[in-house]
Amino acid sequence: MRPDAARDRNIQPARFEGPGARWRMPVAARPRFIQLETVTKCNAKCPFCPQNEIVRDPARMPEATWKKIVDDTRGWGVTYRPFLTNEPFVDNRMPQIVRYIKENDPTARVEFNTNGELLTEKLGAELLDAGVDIMRFSIDGFSRETYEPSRVGIDFDRVMSRVQRFLEMWDAGGHRDRVFTEVRMIEVPENAHEVTAYREFWGPRCSEVVITSLYQWPWTGQKPEDVVLKPCLKILDEMFFYTNGKATICCWDVHEKAVIGDVTTQSVQEIWEGYAARCLRALLDDGRRDLIHLCSRCNAYQDFDFGKFAVGSD
C-alpha cells in the first residue's frame, strides 16, 4: 500500500487498541486487500530483492488452500493479489484463479504486479476475458543498458514487446474503462536520466505511469538503531498468505518472522481478529517495532506523518 493511500480510505476507527498506545491506528473490521503467494518462484534474480532466499514448502499453493481463502472472504469487497514475493505468471493457473475469484462475487477485484516477461498474448487475452481489474507492470528502465542490470535474467526486448502487445489488446478490446493499467519504474541514479522519455512513451499507452523510490525489505542490512519507532500502515486492512497457508502481518516478511495464523486450520476472519494479530497491532500502536522480530529491522514509513492518529489528537 502506498503511504498516501490510507488517507483516502474510509476506514473505521481501530477495534484493536493496546493499553497506553500512543497512536490509534484505524484497523479495518476485516481485510480489504489479500495477497496470495500461489508459487514461491520468480523468473528474475533482481539484486535488490530477497525472493531467491525463499525456502518454503510447498513451492505451489494447493488448490484447496487458495480456494478456501477466497471462499472465506466472498462478498467482502476484497482486492485479491495472487502474488507475494514472486512473479505471478510463473503460475500457469492464473486465468483459473481469476475466474474463481470473480465467480458470483461482483464485489471482488483482482490485481497483478508483474515484470511482464511471461505475459504471452494468449495469457493476456485469457486474463482480460477472466475479468482482471488491475495490471501493474514493473519496468525499471527505458533501455536495455539501464534495465537488465537491475532485472537480472529477464530479456528487456521481450518485456517491451509483450507489455506493449497486452496494452494494445487492452485498448483495442474496449477495456480502458474497466481495467486499470499501470507502468512503473523504480528510479535510481542509473535510470534517472530516462524518466522523461519513459513517461512520454508509456503515458499514452496505459492508464497511469508511476515513478517510485527503491524501498528496503526488513532484515536487509538495517541495524537495530535504524528501526523506526512508529506505527505501520500495512496492518490496517491487508492480509498476506504463503503457499503453506500461513498468514503474516507484512508482504515484506520473506522468511516467516511474523506469522499470525494458518488458514488451513482457521478462517480468514479468525486470523484477522486473533490473539497474535491483536498483540502485534497493539505493539505497533505504541511504536514498539523493536519488540517485534520482523519489525525490529524495519525503517518503512520513516517519513510518514502519523500525527493525526496520535492519541488525544481528536
KADADA-V986385 format. One record per backbone hydrogen bond with DSSP energy under -1.0 kcal/mol. NH is the residue of the N-H (numbers start at 0). CO is the residue of the C=O. E is the energy in kcal/mol with one decimal. If there is no record, write none. Layout:
nh;co;e
NH;CO;E
NH;CO;E
//
This chain:
nh;co;e
4;1;-1.6
7;4;-1.3
10;8;-1.6
20;17;-1.7
22;284;-2.1
23;308;-3.2
26;24;-1.9
27;235;-2.8
31;236;-2.8
32;236;-1.8
33;78;-2.2
34;238;-2.7
35;80;-2.5
36;240;-2.6
37;35;-1.6
39;58;-1.8
44;151;-2.7
48;45;-1.6
52;49;-2.3
53;50;-1.9
60;37;-3.0
65;61;-1.8
66;62;-2.3
67;63;-1.6
68;64;-2.0
69;65;-1.9
70;66;-3.1
71;67;-2.7
75;72;-1.7
78;31;-2.7
79;108;-3.4
80;33;-3.4
82;80;-2.5
86;40;-1.4
89;86;-1.7
90;87;-1.6
93;90;-1.1
96;92;-2.5
97;93;-2.8
98;94;-2.4
99;95;-2.2
100;96;-2.4
101;97;-2.3
102;98;-1.1
104;101;-1.5
107;104;-1.5
108;77;-2.3
110;79;-2.8
111;133;-2.1
113;135;-2.7
118;115;-1.1
119;117;-1.7
123;119;-2.7
124;120;-2.3
125;121;-2.1
126;122;-2.4
127;123;-2.2
128;124;-2.2
129;125;-2.2
130;126;-1.2
131;126;-2.1
132;109;-2.0
133;109;-2.0
134;179;-2.7
135;111;-2.6
136;181;-3.1
137;113;-2.6
138;183;-2.6
140;138;-1.7
146;142;-2.4
147;143;-1.9
149;146;-1.2
150;146;-1.8
153;150;-1.7
158;154;-2.1
159;155;-2.6
160;156;-2.3
161;157;-2.6
162;158;-2.7
163;159;-2.0
164;160;-2.1
165;161;-2.3
166;162;-2.4
167;163;-2.1
168;164;-2.3
169;165;-2.7
170;166;-2.1
171;167;-3.0
172;168;-2.2
173;170;-1.4
174;169;-2.3
177;174;-1.2
178;174;-3.2
179;132;-2.9
181;134;-2.6
182;207;-2.0
183;136;-3.2
184;209;-2.3
186;211;-3.3
190;187;-1.5
191;187;-1.3
193;190;-2.2
194;191;-1.3
197;193;-2.7
198;194;-2.5
199;195;-2.4
200;196;-2.2
201;197;-2.5
202;198;-2.3
204;201;-1.1
205;201;-1.1
207;180;-1.4
209;182;-2.1
211;184;-2.7
218;296;-1.5
225;222;-2.1
226;223;-1.2
227;297;-1.9
229;227;-2.1
235;232;-1.4
238;32;-2.4
240;34;-2.5
241;245;-2.8
244;241;-1.9
246;260;-2.5
247;239;-2.2
248;257;-1.3
252;249;-1.4
253;251;-1.8
259;246;-2.9
262;244;-2.8
264;261;-1.7
265;261;-1.4
270;266;-1.9
271;267;-2.4
272;268;-2.2
277;273;-2.4
278;274;-2.5
279;275;-2.2
280;276;-2.3
281;277;-2.2
282;278;-2.1
283;279;-2.3
284;280;-2.5
286;283;-1.7
287;282;-2.7
288;286;-1.1
290;287;-1.6
291;288;-1.9
295;291;-1.9
296;293;-1.1
297;294;-1.4
301;298;-1.1
303;300;-1.1
308;305;-1.9
309;306;-1.6
310;21;-2.5
312;309;-1.9
//
